[in-house]
Amino acid sequence: MKLVEVCNSIERAIFDGDDKLPEPITLKEFRGGKLKGADIGRYRIIEQNPNTKSEFARRSREGHKILWVFKDGEYYARYEDGILHKGQESYKRSIEIKYEISNFRKLDNDKVVAISDIAYGDVTIKGVKLIKGKRGMFLGMPSTKDQSGTWHENISIPRSFKESILEEMLVKAKE
């Protein structure tokens, strides 16, 4: 049986109440009975927890049928609404965050190349910096220095979102 067929069967069992699972698949409860899924050989397939703050939880609450597939304990694929999306790239591409770069200013500085504001939804992050580091360019989020001299970002955003902003700011800096 192909992995997508296994996921189809588990989806029907969890979300549609179909109790006719092919052998050897049996549903199990995970996280203290809060989530359902199954272990099949080297794979664990588990439903998306709708009670988290993630984009996938939001989509789950909206009615999308989302399962996560792990192989040997590592993320392997996401199954959503009948489609199996394999690999990390499918995970990154599935979260689309629309944003706008505003107040972009190039700086005549050896370290800080540019500074801008990033707006997405009703949130604006002011003072996002394009920084030239020892290992290349990176995005510097607004941050604060603690008493020991260590810098800490004041806001955390998903890596894929940060990479997208970095790419766009690099293009703007070259213009």
Steps between C-alpha positions, in 0.01 A plus 500: 500500500639842403554768763238729347245214517586443867450874565168493312379217725615673818343829386163330447525327839593813697298767324207310348451226760566216251591201718601274209878531516703253295724258690740561674394862565339575834434844642676600819466796732794736547570784743273367771213422266490848345621388156450192283735327264666171415837329496573301185847348481753784503226765463292687755204693359328741734228762459572874526428638845237770436561657842838659427584842355655372175380571148422129459291499819301793364443314175400191695243703693366628166429140395815396315596140567869504596721208600873502576716209386818413688749237388741359760402789731580776248261720305436338161184648344177688553170360375235765444157459345597186309842615379834375633765775512847351553809669638591819684454720191132408480464600863666838441302573183171416666522798731459814295536819696416816314708798609617838380841661540471874561731787593794313344820702541850410386766597752860602447627269772753215504272267694136611459423510127133604520210545738124473441161429650310178429119502508285188494137505593448750780858461626796720405855414602706819501876509460575171324865514394690341214837422659832399349642232730815288500314216324290711264190715508227442755184664629524673835167527678450772764693377802606585852835448674486334841728575798758244385526667158307233309251617238147352493243554224186677622283315250526154347366418158506169307828424323330475161346846551839641603671344196239651268548847650880462480483410130280802422715740703814372322339579165399848618851565633651422158267742317 
